[in-house]
Amino acid sequence: MTDGLRYAYAVVRDTGAPEAALEAVTALEGVIGVADESVYAVRHLGLAVLAGAVPAEDFDEGPLRERLEDMAWLEKMARAHQRVVDTAGAESCVIPVRLATVCHGDEGLRRMLATGRERFASALDRLEGRVEWGVKAYATQPAAAEPPAATAGAPSTPNSPGALSGRDYLRRRKAQRQAAERRWGDTEEGARLVHGTLSGLAEQSRLHPPQDPKLSGISDRNVLNAAYLVRREDSAGFAEHVGELAGRTPALRVELTGPWAPYSFTAMDETSGTEGETGRAGADG
């Protein structure tokens, strides 16, 4: 298997562990790649890249560019990419290759390893024994309490029982808006507390842009979207701290995901321009 297009997933040290890890999980769960292909390792210069053979009708430069405009196809590909990376990362340190990196044959994969050898080796040294945890915090704004029905607007009969003057009505609405703004301030301060505390427990942290509700399908306001690099052996304690912090701000819903391969800490964009690469797409953390 040498010719044709190859989709690259991750780079690891050449120890034999990548294949063993993938074979073990494949036997149980049927792990396959972005084109339902099997994944194998190409070794070169003390490194190995996990890759799979993909069809030109989908992954050659022109067709791939068009395919990446199809959000459903892109999401399916991203999930398959992550599945392969996380499967290998469960057993060894992996450097994820950016989404939609395609090379020409096994020789193209070897050129990718040779071109990026120093960066890959440095990242593997730095990230050995580390995993990434994701933390998102959401704030739900409660519906403002409506005034009683008799005062829902400027009263037409000022002398009727329970009626509010126009000035009183506007004052009440202003107080409601101010209360909502204070609550937003409380949740944002809570998010800063969560991030500051977790950053102190992690070796590194990364702040990502808030999630777009249209893409995430979550209507609650995303006030924290962060990633934390943690030693594997410290993961249980890190997760416990997240749980404790989640209970300190009732208006804040905290979500913990992971452990993952260290996607946010590998400087994946440095692999841009690698010889043999035909396409790419960015994925939000």
C-alpha positions in Angstrom: 0.0 0.0 0.0 2.0 2.9 -1.3 0.2 4.9 -4.0 -3.0 7.0 -3.9 -4.2 9.5 -1.4 -3.6 9.1 2.3 -5.5 10.9 5.1 -3.2 11.7 8.1 -4.6 11.6 11.7 -1.8 11.8 14.2 1.9 11.5 14.8 3.4 9.3 17.5 6.8 7.9 18.4 7.9 4.9 16.5 7.5 2.3 19.3 5.0 -0.1 17.8 2.3 1.0 20.2 0.1 2.8 17.7 -0.8 -0.4 15.8 -1.3 -2.4 19.0 -3.6 0.2 20.4 -5.7 0.5 17.2 -5.9 -3.3 16.7 -7.1 -3.8 20.2 -9.9 -1.3 19.9 -10.7 -2.2 16.4 -11.4 -5.8 17.5 -13.9 -4.5 20.1 -15.5 -1.4 18.5 -14.6 -1.4 14.8 -12.6 1.8 14.7 -12.4 3.1 11.1 -11.3 6.3 9.5 -13.0 9.2 7.6 -13.7 7.1 4.5 -14.6 3.9 6.4 -11.0 2.8 5.8 -8.6 0.9 8.1 -5.9 2.9 9.8 -2.2 1.9 9.7 1.1 3.4 10.7 3.9 4.7 8.3 7.2 5.0 10.1 10.1 7.4 9.4 13.0 8.9 11.3 11.8 7.6 14.7 8.2 8.8 14.2 5.1 7.2 12.9 2.0 8.8 11.3 -1.4 7.1 11.6 -3.1 7.3 8.2 -5.6 5.7 5.9 -6.1 5.3 2.2 -9.0 7.6 1.0 -10.7 7.9 -2.4 -9.7 10.7 -4.8 -13.3 11.4 -5.7 -13.8 12.8 -2.2 -10.3 13.8 -1.0 -8.4 15.1 -4.0 -7.9 18.9 -3.8 -10.9 20.0 -5.9 -13.5 17.6 -4.6 -12.3 18.0 -1.0 -12.7 21.8 -1.2 -16.3 21.3 -2.3 -17.0 18.7 0.3 -15.8 20.9 3.1 -18.7 23.3 2.3 -21.1 20.5 3.3 -21.5 20.9 7.0 -23.0 17.4 7.5 -20.2 15.7 5.7 -17.6 17.9 7.5 -19.1 17.0 10.9 -19.0 13.3 10.1 -15.4 13.5 8.9 -14.4 15.4 12.1 -16.0 12.8 14.3 -14.2 10.0 12.6 -10.9 11.9 12.7 -11.3 12.5 16.5 -12.3 8.9 17.1 -9.0 7.6 15.5 -6.9 10.2 17.4 -8.5 9.5 20.8 -8.3 5.8 20.3 -4.5 6.0 19.7 -4.2 8.7 22.5 -5.7 6.4 25.1 -2.5 4.3 24.9 0.3 6.7 24.0 1.1 10.3 23.5 -0.2 11.6 20.1 0.1 14.8 18.2 -3.1 15.3 16.3 -2.7 16.3 12.6 -5.1 19.1 11.6 -8.4 18.1 10.1 -8.4 17.2 6.4 -4.7 16.8 5.9 -4.2 14.6 2.8 -0.9 13.4 1.3 0.1 11.7 -1.9 0.9 8.1 -1.0 3.1 6.7 1.8 6.0 8.8 0.5 4.0 11.9 1.0 3.4 10.9 4.6 7.2 10.3 5.1 7.9 13.8 3.7 5.4 15.2 6.2 7.3 13.5 9.0 10.7 14.6 7.7 9.6 18.2 7.2 8.0 18.5 10.6 10.3 16.1 12.5 11.7 18.7 14.9 8.3 20.2 15.7 6.7 16.8 16.2 9.5 15.5 18.4 9.5 18.7 20.5 5.7 18.4 21.0 5.9 14.8 21.9 8.5 15.5 24.5 6.4 18.4 25.9 3.1 16.5 26.0 4.2 13.1 27.1 1.9 11.9 29.8 -0.5 14.8 29.4 -4.1 14.9 28.4 -6.6 17.7 27.6 -9.7 18.4 29.5 -12.4 20.7 28.1 -14.6 22.9 30.4 -17.5 24.9 29.2 -19.7 27.1 31.4 -23.2 28.3 30.5 -25.4 30.9 32.1 -29.2 30.8 31.7 -30.9 34.2 31.9 -34.3 33.8 33.7 -37.3 35.4 32.1 -37.9 38.8 33.7 -40.9 38.8 36.0 -43.8 40.5 34.3 -45.7 43.1 36.2 -49.3 42.2 37.2 -51.8 42.2 34.4 -53.4 45.4 35.5 -50.0 47.2 35.2 -48.6 45.5 32.1 -48.6 48.9 30.3 -49.3 52.5 31.0 -52.6 52.4 32.7 -55.7 53.6 30.8 -57.6 54.3 34.0 -55.1 55.8 36.5 -57.5 55.8 39.4 -58.4 52.0 39.1 -57.2 49.8 42.1 -53.7 48.4 41.8 -52.9 50.6 38.7 -49.3 52.0 38.3 -48.5 55.3 36.9 -46.5 55.3 33.7 -43.4 56.5 35.7 -43.8 53.7 38.2 -44.2 51.1 35.4 -41.0 52.3 33.7 -39.1 52.4 37.1 -40.1 48.7 37.6 -39.0 47.7 34.2 -35.7 49.4 34.7 -35.2 47.6 38.0 -35.8 44.3 36.2 -33.3 45.0 33.5 -30.7 46.0 36.1 -31.3 42.8 38.1 -30.8 40.8 34.9 -27.5 42.7 34.2 -26.3 42.0 37.7 -27.0 38.3 37.2 -25.0 38.3 34.0 -22.2 40.0 35.9 -22.3 37.3 38.6 -22.1 34.5 36.0 -19.2 36.1 34.2 -17.4 36.6 37.4 -18.1 33.0 38.2 -16.6 31.9 34.9 -13.5 33.9 35.7 -13.3 32.2 39.0 -13.6 28.8 37.4 -10.9 29.5 34.8 -8.5 31.1 37.2 -8.8 28.2 39.6 -8.4 25.5 36.9 -5.6 27.3 35.2 -3.7 27.1 38.5 -4.2 23.3 38.6 -3.2 22.7 34.9 0.2 23.0 33.3 -1.3 25.1 30.5 -4.7 26.5 29.5 -6.3 27.8 26.3 -9.4 30.1 26.0 -11.5 29.4 22.9 -14.2 31.7 21.5 -17.6 31.2 23.0 -19.7 28.6 21.1 -22.2 29.9 18.6 -25.7 28.7 19.7 -26.6 28.2 16.1 -23.9 25.6 15.8 -24.0 24.1 19.2 -27.7 23.9 19.5 -27.5 25.2 23.1 -29.5 28.3 23.9 -27.8 29.1 27.2 -25.1 31.8 27.0 -21.6 30.3 26.8 -19.4 32.3 29.2 -16.4 30.0 29.3 -15.0 27.7 26.6 -11.5 26.5 27.7 -9.1 23.7 27.5 -6.6 22.6 30.2 -3.5 20.5 29.8 -3.2 18.1 32.8 -0.9 15.2 33.7 -2.8 11.9 33.4 -2.2 11.0 37.0 -3.7 14.3 38.1 -6.9 13.9 36.0 -9.1 12.5 38.8 -8.3 15.4 41.1 -8.8 17.9 38.3 -12.2 16.5 37.6 -13.1 16.7 41.3 -12.2 20.4 41.4 -14.4 21.1 38.4 -17.3 19.5 40.2 -16.7 21.6 43.3 -16.5 24.8 41.3 -19.7 23.9 39.5 -21.6 24.1 42.8 -20.4 27.5 43.8 -22.3 29.5 41.3 -25.9 28.3 41.0 -26.5 30.5 38.0 -23.6 28.8 36.2 -23.8 25.4 34.5 -20.4 23.8 34.1 -19.7 21.0 31.6 -16.5 18.9 31.7 -15.4 16.8 28.7 -12.3 14.5 28.3 -9.8 13.4 28.7 -8.7 14.0 25.1 -5.6 14.0 23.1 -4.0 17.5 23.6 -5.6 19.1 20.5 -5.4 22.6 21.9 -1.7 22.4 22.8 0.1 20.9 19.8 0.4 24.1 17.6 -1.2 22.1 14.8 -1.1 25.1 12.4 2.7 24.7 12.2 2.1 21.7 10.0 0.7 24.0 7.3 2.6 23.9 4.0 3.7 20.4 4.6 4.8 18.8 1.3 2.1 16.6 -0.1 -0.8 18.2 1.8 -3.9 18.9 -0.4 -6.6 20.2 2.0 -7.5 21.3 5.5 -10.3 22.6 7.6 -10.3 24.2 11.0 -12.2 22.8 13.9 -13.4 24.9 17.1 -12.5 23.6 20.5 
